Amino acid sequence: MSTTNFYANLEIRDTSLSALLGAEKNFKELPEDWYILVADIRNSTQAVKNGNHNHVNLVATGCVIAVLNLAEMHNLNVPFFFGGDGATFLIPEVILAQSLSVLQKHNLNSEKNFGFSLAIGSYSIASVYKDNIDLKIARVKVNQVMNIPVVLGNGLQYAEEKIKNNPNTQEISPDSTPLDLEGMECKWDRIKPPYKDQEVVSLIISGCEEADFSRVYSKVMKAIDEIYGSIGKRKPISIKRLKIKAGLQRIKDEMKAKLGTWNFAVFIKSFLIANFGEIYLKKTNAGKSYMLKLVELSDNLTLDGRINTVITGNSSQRKRLIKYLDKLENLGLIKYGHHVSKESIMSCYVKDMSSDQHIHFIDGGDGGYTKAANQLKLKFQD
């Protein structure tokens, strides 16, 4: 039996994340003929330190869109995990070679236009299980229009380290498959939290080897719910804070990431959207409907074997959460990294504004995920 549509056929659970994570029976092993695909920006920490966090986010978004457009061309639904400075995917073998090819083409464009090099590679699910590494997946409904993949086990991180530490990951020969970044949009300015007394927290939590990941992550998600409120309440974006940024450099950067070169017609279209799009989005019924769904379809929670989330609240809420996480860390159950900023940033994949075919990727301001990941990495080195 073909496993190509494994993820599309996976049951979508309608339950809280804490309840889902607390019941390992909800999770399924992946087909052994599937692959983990990784695209990660090398030296992203230094790039963020140099103030290039917007370019990092732009290139990482391009990785996701390149693979999703390819999957759509084959009528496939594949799970992905956005990380601020890269992305990880679970894909069937039928699109493996083409996925590597389009990512390598995106890599060549990124090197040319932004000076970034991507670590790109794949690792088979069969090899993960042969190495006795845990990896299971579920799907869960997070609101009326969005469901997300949830992974238990450290299989994705295991594969990522294998790929990033392999010096041959850049020796991928692009084939004739076109790089398609259609739908890529990064028109939004930095986004202030919904209320004035709030801040944005980028948080990555990793269970330690001896911990029961299912039980520990269930407790962590329950604590986040109790301290910050539901997923909808703690999202760092709101319609009233969204503003389109019309700067010429922003338009040029998006065009270079999307096309790899200058295109006058695309530039004019982007310029008009940047200068007049906000009127359409906030003054017309169709635009207002899109904005409401934009908030619901914003991706600020990734569960890839770790908990990666960008949330908003006040400083007292953050202190309560950090106190709780410190307690778990002192017990040897987790390690975590976090970064606090005044804003979040959003990049978008818009296939159809009039339907639910758009996804919006959220990261904390000033390279939130990258800085949180670096803090976490240092803790594991101690």
RALINVEN-V480260 format. One record per backbone hydrogen bond with DSSP energy under -1.0 kcal/mol. CO is the residue of the C=O (numbers start at 1). NH is the residue of the N-H. E is the energy in kcal/mol with one decimal. If there is no record, write none. Layout:
# RALINVEN-V480260
CO;NH;E / CO;NH;E
This chain:
# RALINVEN-V480260
3;6;-2.2 / 5;9;-2.0 / 7;10;-1.2 / 13;141;-3.0 / 16;20;-2.6 / 17;21;-2.9 / 18;22;-1.4 / 20;23;-1.3 / 23;26;-2.2 / 24;27;-1.8 / 28;137;-2.7 / 31;34;-1.6 / 32;126;-1.2 / 34;125;-2.5 / 35;91;-2.5 / 36;123;-2.0 / 37;89;-2.7 / 38;121;-1.8 / 39;87;-2.6 / 40;119;-3.5 / 43;47;-1.8 / 44;48;-2.5 / 45;49;-2.1 / 46;50;-1.9 / 47;52;-2.7 / 48;51;-1.8 / 52;56;-2.1 / 53;57;-2.3 / 54;58;-2.2 / 55;59;-2.5 / 56;60;-2.3 / 57;61;-2.3 / 58;62;-1.9 / 59;63;-1.5 / 60;64;-1.4 / 61;65;-2.3 / 62;66;-2.5 / 63;67;-1.6 / 64;68;-2.6 / 65;69;-2.6 / 66;70;-1.4 / 67;71;-2.7 / 68;72;-2.5 / 69;73;-1.8 / 70;74;-1.0 / 71;76;-2.8 / 72;75;-1.8 / 79;90;-2.0 / 81;88;-1.8 / 85;41;-2.8 / 86;83;-2.6 / 87;39;-2.4 / 88;81;-2.4 / 89;37;-2.4 / 91;35;-3.0 / 92;95;-1.5 / 93;96;-1.6 / 95;99;-2.3 / 96;100;-2.3 / 97;101;-1.9 / 98;102;-2.6 / 99;103;-2.1 / 100;104;-2.0 / 101;105;-2.0 / 102;106;-2.2 / 103;107;-2.3 / 104;108;-2.2 / 105;109;-2.0 / 106;110;-2.4 / 107;111;-2.6 / 108;112;-2.0 / 109;113;-2.6 / 110;114;-2.4 / 110;116;-1.4 / 117;42;-3.1 / 119;40;-2.3 / 121;38;-2.7 / 123;36;-3.0 / 124;128;-1.7 / 125;129;-2.4 / 126;130;-2.2 / 127;131;-1.9 / 128;133;-2.1 / 129;132;-1.5 / 134;155;-1.3 / 136;152;-2.2 / 137;28;-2.8 / 138;150;-2.9 / 139;13;-2.8 / 140;148;-2.3 / 146;142;-2.3 / 146;143;-1.5 / 148;140;-2.2 / 150;138;-2.1 / 152;136;-2.3 / 154;158;-2.3 / 155;159;-2.3 / 156;160;-2.4 / 157;161;-2.2 / 158;162;-1.9 / 159;163;-2.4 / 160;164;-2.9 / 161;165;-1.8 / 163;166;-1.2 / 166;169;-1.7 / 168;171;-1.8 / 181;184;-1.9 / 183;350;-3.2 / 185;348;-3.6 / 187;245;-3.0 / 191;344;-2.1 / 195;198;-1.7 / 199;313;-1.5 / 200;341;-2.8 / 201;311;-2.5 / 202;339;-2.1 / 203;309;-2.6 / 204;337;-2.4 / 205;307;-2.4 / 206;335;-2.2 / 208;211;-2.0 / 211;213;-1.2 / 212;216;-2.8 / 213;217;-2.8 / 214;218;-1.6 / 215;219;-1.9 / 216;220;-2.3 / 217;221;-2.7 / 218;222;-1.9 / 219;223;-2.2 / 220;224;-2.5 / 221;225;-2.3 / 222;226;-2.3 / 223;227;-2.4 / 224;228;-3.0 / 225;229;-1.6 / 230;234;-1.8 / 234;312;-1.9 / 238;241;-1.2 / 239;242;-1.3 / 243;189;-3.3 / 247;251;-1.8 / 248;252;-2.6 / 249;253;-2.6 / 250;254;-2.2 / 251;255;-2.2 / 252;256;-2.5 / 253;257;-2.3 / 254;258;-2.2 / 255;259;-3.1 / 256;260;-1.3 / 263;267;-2.4 / 264;268;-2.5 / 265;269;-2.1 / 266;270;-2.6 / 267;271;-2.5 / 268;272;-2.3 / 269;273;-2.2 / 270;274;-2.5 / 271;275;-1.8 / 272;276;-2.6 / 273;277;-2.2 / 276;280;-1.2 / 277;281;-2.7 / 278;282;-2.2 / 279;283;-1.6 / 280;284;-1.5 / 284;288;-2.6 / 285;289;-2.2 / 286;290;-2.0 / 287;291;-2.2 / 288;292;-2.1 / 289;293;-1.9 / 290;294;-2.4 / 291;295;-1.7 / 292;296;-1.4 / 293;297;-2.9 / 295;298;-1.1 / 297;360;-1.9 / 298;300;-1.0 / 299;362;-1.6 / 300;310;-2.1 / 302;308;-2.7 / 303;151;-2.3 / 307;205;-2.5 / 308;302;-3.3 / 309;203;-2.9 / 311;201;-3.1 / 313;199;-3.0 / 314;318;-1.9 / 315;319;-2.4 / 316;320;-1.8 / 317;321;-2.3 / 318;322;-3.0 / 319;323;-2.0 / 320;324;-1.8 / 321;325;-2.8 / 322;326;-2.8 / 323;327;-1.5 / 324;328;-1.9 / 325;329;-2.6 / 326;330;-2.6 / 327;331;-1.2 / 328;333;-2.4 / 329;332;-1.5 / 333;208;-2.3 / 335;206;-3.1 / 337;204;-2.6 / 339;202;-2.9 / 341;200;-2.9 / 343;365;-2.7 / 344;191;-3.2 / 345;363;-2.1 / 347;361;-2.9 / 348;185;-2.5 / 349;359;-2.2 / 352;355;-1.1 / 356;358;-1.7 / 357;351;-2.6 / 357;352;-1.8 / 359;349;-2.8 / 360;299;-4.1 / 361;347;-1.8 / 363;345;-2.9 / 364;368;-2.1 / 367;371;-2.6 / 368;372;-2.3 / 369;373;-2.8 / 370;374;-2.0 / 371;375;-1.9 / 372;376;-2.2 / 373;377;-2.5 / 374;378;-2.0 / 375;379;-1.4 / 376;380;-1.7
